[in-house]
């Protein structure tokens, strides 16, 4: 049920699931296919996903993290085993935001960079919060939370 909701919501906002790892999914917006507003699509997807998971999947606490930035996208690996994926600081930040959301008991956290990069309609649905130091990152991340 959990992954069914995740896949359906991500797909409905123009993203795709790059991989599942345990109880986590890496969703990508804007690669390999371009989107007009990849940050806005990711943020809208996160808001819908959090609401649907609360409503439809009992006894599951999800931590959703959304980041925005340049990544390297392409086939990674050796000739015997290629995997299309994305790597970069934004991927690391999203992972750390997922962890922080779970620690804080939040459904959803985003970086303010993602909100800043989104269209005005989506940006108005978010509020900026504190700056935090996320493990393994060289600069602070300003958090953003949905206004709901």
Backbone as CSV, one residue per row, in Angstrom:
resi,resn,N_x,N_y,N_z,CA_x,CA_y,CA_z,C_x,C_y,C_z
1,UNK,0.822,-1.199,0.000,0.000,0.000,0.000,0.864,1.260,0.000
2,UNK,1.873,1.248,0.860,2.762,2.400,0.983,3.406,2.735,-0.360
3,UNK,4.077,1.763,-0.962,4.771,2.032,-2.219,3.801,2.294,-3.360
4,UNK,2.601,1.725,-3.298,1.586,2.022,-4.307,1.235,3.496,-4.320
5,UNK,1.049,4.076,-3.123,0.756,5.507,-3.022,1.946,6.319,-3.521
6,UNK,3.136,5.960,-3.083,4.343,6.706,-3.460,4.486,6.752,-4.986
7,UNK,4.403,5.607,-5.631,4.583,5.537,-7.083,3.489,6.318,-7.804
8,UNK,2.258,6.153,-7.379,1.142,6.833,-8.042,1.273,8.353,-7.939
9,UNK,1.600,8.853,-6.761,1.707,10.300,-6.566,2.880,10.869,-7.353
10,UNK,4.034,10.236,-7.274,5.209,10.728,-8.000,4.917,10.763,-9.496
11,UNK,4.341,9.703,-10.019,4.014,9.633,-11.437,3.023,10.727,-11.841
12,UNK,2.035,10.980,-11.001,1.013,11.982,-11.340,1.579,13.403,-11.394
13,UNK,2.760,13.611,-10.798,3.390,14.932,-10.816,4.590,14.998,-11.777
14,UNK,4.718,14.002,-12.644,5.749,14.038,-13.675,7.104,13.514,-13.254
15,UNK,7.194,12.933,-12.067,8.453,12.364,-11.602,8.510,10.875,-11.885
16,UNK,9.607,10.275,-11.479,9.723,8.815,-11.601,10.555,8.297,-10.439
17,UNK,10.279,7.060,-10.096,11.009,6.428,-9.001,12.285,5.824,-9.572
18,UNK,13.418,6.329,-9.114,14.697,5.817,-9.570,15.030,4.490,-8.909
19,UNK,14.750,4.395,-7.593,15.050,3.145,-6.900,14.301,3.078,-5.587
20,UNK,14.138,1.849,-5.126,13.643,1.566,-3.788,14.807,1.010,-2.994
21,UNK,14.961,1.479,-1.774,15.992,0.952,-0.877,15.354,0.741,0.476
22,UNK,15.092,-0.500,0.826,14.423,-0.789,2.086,13.059,-0.134,2.102
23,UNK,12.833,0.734,3.082,11.544,1.414,3.179,11.577,2.797,2.540
24,UNK,12.562,3.044,1.698,12.711,4.363,1.076,12.617,4.272,-0.445
25,UNK,12.270,5.409,-1.043,12.231,5.526,-2.499,12.937,6.820,-2.892
26,UNK,13.708,6.766,-3.960,14.336,7.955,-4.519,13.514,8.379,-5.731
27,UNK,12.834,9.511,-5.608,12.023,10.045,-6.699,12.785,11.193,-7.351
28,UNK,12.719,11.261,-8.664,13.464,12.260,-9.422,12.484,13.050,-10.284
29,UNK,12.672,14.374,-10.302,11.842,15.267,-11.101,12.758,16.105,-11.974
30,UNK,12.556,16.037,-13.286,13.345,16.859,-14.205,14.467,16.138,-14.913
31,UNK,14.689,14.881,-14.613,15.672,14.065,-15.334,15.148,12.628,-15.338
32,UNK,15.253,11.911,-16.391,15.879,12.274,-17.657,15.005,13.155,-18.540
33,UNK,13.714,13.243,-18.249,12.844,14.104,-19.045,12.683,15.449,-18.344
34,UNK,12.786,16.515,-19.105,12.663,17.859,-18.543,11.232,18.128,-18.088
35,UNK,11.109,18.926,-17.042,9.815,19.421,-16.556,9.881,20.939,-16.514
36,UNK,8.752,21.604,-16.723,8.724,23.066,-16.656,9.087,23.572,-15.268
37,UNK,8.632,22.869,-14.222,8.875,23.301,-12.847,9.205,22.069,-11.994
38,UNK,10.411,21.545,-12.140,10.726,20.319,-11.394,10.648,20.500,-9.878
39,UNK,11.086,21.637,-9.364,11.017,21.861,-7.917,9.563,21.925,-7.463
40,UNK,8.734,22.645,-8.190,7.314,22.733,-7.849,6.623,21.387,-7.934
41,UNK,6.986,20.599,-8.929,6.404,19.258,-9.063,6.795,18.369,-7.886
42,UNK,8.055,18.443,-7.487,8.515,17.645,-6.347,7.812,18.080,-5.060
43,UNK,7.688,19.385,-4.848,7.034,19.890,-3.640,5.553,19.521,-3.601
44,UNK,4.864,19.672,-4.726,3.443,19.301,-4.786,3.270,17.805,-4.553
45,UNK,4.177,17.030,-5.127,4.151,15.582,-4.918,4.326,15.252,-3.441
46,UNK,5.268,15.905,-2.783,5.498,15.658,-1.366,4.287,15.987,-0.514
47,UNK,3.642,17.114,-0.801,2.453,17.488,-0.035,1.336,16.472,-0.219
48,UNK,1.094,16.075,-1.474,0.044,15.096,-1.732,0.392,13.744,-1.121
49,UNK,1.653,13.347,-1.246,2.078,12.055,-0.712,1.884,11.997,0.800
50,UNK,2.300,13.040,1.499,2.141,13.063,2.956,0.671,12.943,3.341
51,UNK,-0.196,13.683,2.676,-1.623,13.644,2.983,-2.217,12.267,2.690
52,UNK,-1.878,11.702,1.557,-2.435,10.386,1.197,-1.911,9.281,2.092
53,UNK,-0.641,9.331,2.448,-0.107,8.301,3.331,-0.776,8.365,4.698
54,UNK,-0.985,9.570,5.224,-1.697,9.715,6.508,-3.096,9.127,6.422
55,UNK,-3.773,9.379,5.302,-5.173,8.972,5.150,-5.353,7.508,4.752
56,UNK,-4.416,6.972,3.982,-4.647,5.667,3.361,-3.816,4.518,3.901
57,UNK,-2.713,4.803,4.564,-1.827,3.728,5.016,-1.684,3.826,6.532
58,UNK,-2.380,2.949,7.223,-2.375,2.981,8.688,-1.053,2.479,9.252
59,UNK,-0.710,2.997,10.411,0.446,2.530,11.182,1.781,2.652,10.452
60,UNK,1.868,3.570,9.502,3.133,3.803,8.818,3.478,5.274,8.984
61,UNK,4.657,5.532,9.532,5.122,6.901,9.660,6.209,7.134,8.617
62,UNK,5.937,8.049,7.722,6.880,8.332,6.644,7.593,9.642,6.924
63,UNK,8.811,9.741,6.481,9.563,10.986,6.507,9.945,11.327,5.081
64,UNK,9.368,12.369,4.557,9.603,12.767,3.169,10.548,13.965,3.169
65,UNK,11.602,13.905,2.372,12.559,14.990,2.255,12.685,15.430,0.815
66,UNK,12.635,16.735,0.582,12.707,17.271,-0.778,13.836,18.290,-0.860
67,UNK,14.690,18.095,-1.843,15.810,18.984,-2.094,15.781,19.393,-3.557
68,UNK,16.552,20.406,-3.890,16.647,20.852,-5.273,18.074,21.278,-5.556
69,UNK,18.576,20.892,-6.705,19.909,21.324,-7.096,20.410,20.528,-8.274
70,UNK,21.596,20.899,-8.712,22.219,20.180,-9.827,22.678,18.816,-9.363
71,UNK,22.463,17.828,-10.219,22.936,16.474,-9.972,23.544,15.933,-11.256
72,UNK,24.286,14.881,-11.119,24.763,14.146,-12.282,23.770,13.021,-12.495
73,UNK,23.213,12.951,-13.686,22.232,11.923,-14.015,22.765,11.112,-15.182
74,UNK,22.726,9.813,-15.030,23.185,8.969,-16.131,23.443,7.555,-15.668
75,UNK,24.021,6.780,-16.571,24.343,5.400,-16.255,25.614,5.357,-15.418
76,UNK,25.507,4.743,-14.266,26.608,4.618,-13.322,26.907,3.134,-13.167
77,UNK,28.162,2.797,-13.039,28.521,1.400,-12.790,29.583,0.920,-13.752
78,UNK,29.652,-0.376,-13.844,30.619,-1.038,-14.723,29.888,-1.646,-15.908
79,UNK,30.642,-2.072,-16.906,30.040,-2.639,-18.114,29.124,-3.815,-17.789
80,UNK,29.431,-4.558,-16.737,28.618,-5.712,-16.370,27.298,-5.322,-15.707
81,UNK,27.263,-4.126,-15.154,26.036,-3.712,-14.465,25.942,-2.191,-14.436
82,UNK,25.108,-1.657,-15.329,24.826,-0.230,-15.348,23.514,0.036,-14.627
83,UNK,23.437,1.192,-14.024,22.197,1.618,-13.392,22.036,3.105,-13.658
84,UNK,20.880,3.495,-14.182,20.608,4.919,-14.359,20.254,5.472,-12.990
85,UNK,20.918,6.536,-12.592,20.643,7.131,-11.295,21.055,8.591,-11.286
86,UNK,20.842,9.235,-10.175,21.284,10.609,-9.968,22.176,10.634,-8.735
87,UNK,23.252,11.403,-8.825,24.148,11.555,-7.678,24.475,13.030,-7.512
88,UNK,24.737,13.417,-6.295,25.105,14.801,-6.035,24.608,15.263,-4.682
89,UNK,24.981,16.484,-4.339,24.661,17.043,-3.036,23.158,17.102,-2.781
90,UNK,22.371,17.411,-3.801,20.920,17.495,-3.604,20.333,16.142,-3.210
91,UNK,20.880,15.066,-3.742,20.415,13.723,-3.374,20.758,13.448,-1.918
92,UNK,21.974,13.796,-1.522,22.382,13.615,-0.124,21.515,14.451,0.811
93,UNK,21.250,15.693,0.418,20.428,16.565,1.255,19.022,15.995,1.419
94,UNK,18.439,15.501,0.338,17.091,14.922,0.424,17.065,13.741,1.385
95,UNK,18.086,12.903,1.308,18.163,11.752,2.206,18.245,12.198,3.666
96,UNK,19.061,13.200,3.933,19.203,13.714,5.307,17.908,14.376,5.774
97,UNK,17.196,15.025,4.870,15.914,15.622,5.228,14.877,14.560,5.579
98,UNK,14.914,13.435,4.876,14.030,12.310,5.236,14.316,11.854,6.661
99,UNK,15.595,11.668,6.962,15.990,11.237,8.309,15.535,12.247,9.359
100,UNK,15.756,13.532,9.100,15.387,14.566,10.052,13.870,14.619,10.244
101,UNK,13.129,14.457,9.160,11.662,14.453,9.266,11.205,13.343,10.211
102,UNK,11.779,12.163,10.067,11.422,11.050,10.957,11.802,11.356,12.401
103,UNK,13.005,11.894,12.608,13.464,12.231,13.963,12.540,13.246,14.628
104,UNK,12.084,14.217,13.864,11.250,15.291,14.410,9.772,14.946,14.449
105,UNK,9.405,13.807,13.875,7.993,13.441,13.815,7.213,14.235,12.787
106,UNK,7.918,14.741,11.779,7.282,15.497,10.688,6.991,14.533,9.539
107,UNK,5.935,14.811,8.789,5.671,14.039,7.570,6.615,14.456,6.449
108,UNK,6.925,15.755,6.402,7.532,16.323,5.209,8.405,17.525,5.560
109,UNK,9.634,17.499,5.067,10.541,18.644,5.157,11.138,18.881,3.776
110,UNK,11.338,20.134,3.450,11.985,20.488,2.186,13.074,21.510,2.482
111,UNK,13.970,21.659,1.530,14.947,22.741,1.634,14.289,24.005,1.100
112,UNK,14.657,25.139,1.665,14.118,26.397,1.153,14.601,26.645,-0.272
113,UNK,15.732,26.050,-0.660,16.196,26.161,-2.053,15.172,25.575,-3.014
114,UNK,14.537,24.481,-2.623,13.504,23.877,-3.464,12.321,24.826,-3.599
115,UNK,11.922,25.433,-2.502,10.808,26.386,-2.533,11.177,27.591,-3.395
116,UNK,12.400,28.113,-3.224,12.857,29.264,-4.009,12.880,28.960,-5.507
117,UNK,13.143,27.715,-5.871,13.232,27.332,-7.279,11.876,26.989,-7.892
118,UNK,10.843,26.881,-7.067,9.524,26.488,-7.572,8.744,27.702,-8.069
119,UNK,7.693,27.411,-8.803,6.810,28.473,-9.263,6.083,29.125,-8.097
120,UNK,5.562,30.328,-8.321,4.944,31.121,-7.255,3.762,30.414,-6.594
121,UNK,2.938,29.719,-7.370,1.766,29.050,-6.796,2.168,28.016,-5.758
122,UNK,3.172,27.224,-6.073,3.620,26.202,-5.115,4.384,26.840,-3.963
123,UNK,5.214,27.815,-4.244,6.018,28.456,-3.194,5.140,29.055,-2.098
124,UNK,3.977,29.562,-2.458,3.084,30.163,-1.465,2.498,29.150,-0.498
125,UNK,2.633,27.875,-0.780,2.101,26.826,0.091,3.098,26.392,1.165
126,UNK,4.263,27.063,1.205,5.349,26.675,2.108,5.774,27.837,2.981
127,UNK,6.297,27.515,4.160,6.872,28.523,5.038,8.301,28.131,5.366
128,UNK,9.168,29.134,5.430,10.560,28.881,5.785,10.676,28.721,7.287
129,UNK,11.636,27.926,7.707,11.831,27.628,9.115,13.308,27.812,9.447
130,UNK,13.772,27.152,10.433,15.140,27.289,10.930,16.186,26.740,9.957
131,UNK,17.429,27.136,10.192,18.569,26.544,9.494,19.101,25.405,10.345
132,UNK,19.484,24.317,9.678,20.028,23.159,10.384,21.296,22.697,9.683
133,UNK,22.158,22.061,10.450,23.351,21.413,9.898,23.009,19.944,9.687
134,UNK,23.000,19.509,8.464,22.716,18.106,8.158,24.026,17.340,8.038
135,UNK,24.033,16.145,8.573,25.234,15.306,8.567,25.797,15.173,7.147
136,UNK,27.116,15.331,7.040,27.792,15.122,5.768,27.692,16.269,4.780
137,UNK,27.190,17.425,5.217,27.056,18.567,4.303,27.901,19.721,4.810
138,UNK,28.448,20.485,3.884,29.366,21.560,4.244,28.662,22.890,4.515
139,UNK,27.392,22.998,4.177,26.684,24.246,4.446,25.329,23.937,5.086
140,UNK,24.812,24.920,5.792,23.523,24.753,6.483,22.388,24.688,5.472
141,UNK,21.320,24.034,5.878,20.104,23.939,5.074,18.993,24.680,5.789
142,UNK,18.377,25.633,5.124,17.173,26.275,5.690,15.993,25.368,5.350
143,UNK,15.254,25.006,6.378,14.106,24.119,6.194,12.896,24.884,5.708
144,UNK,12.021,24.161,5.023,10.718,24.676,4.624,9.695,23.598,4.954
145,UNK,8.532,24.044,5.439,7.448,23.130,5.802,6.182,23.588,5.114
146,UNK,5.299,22.636,4.802,4.034,23.051,4.197,3.225,23.895,5.178
147,UNK,2.484,24.861,4.681,1.691,25.736,5.539,0.468,25.040,6.136
148,UNK,-0.006,24.021,5.507,-1.214,23.324,5.946,-1.368,23.521,7.391
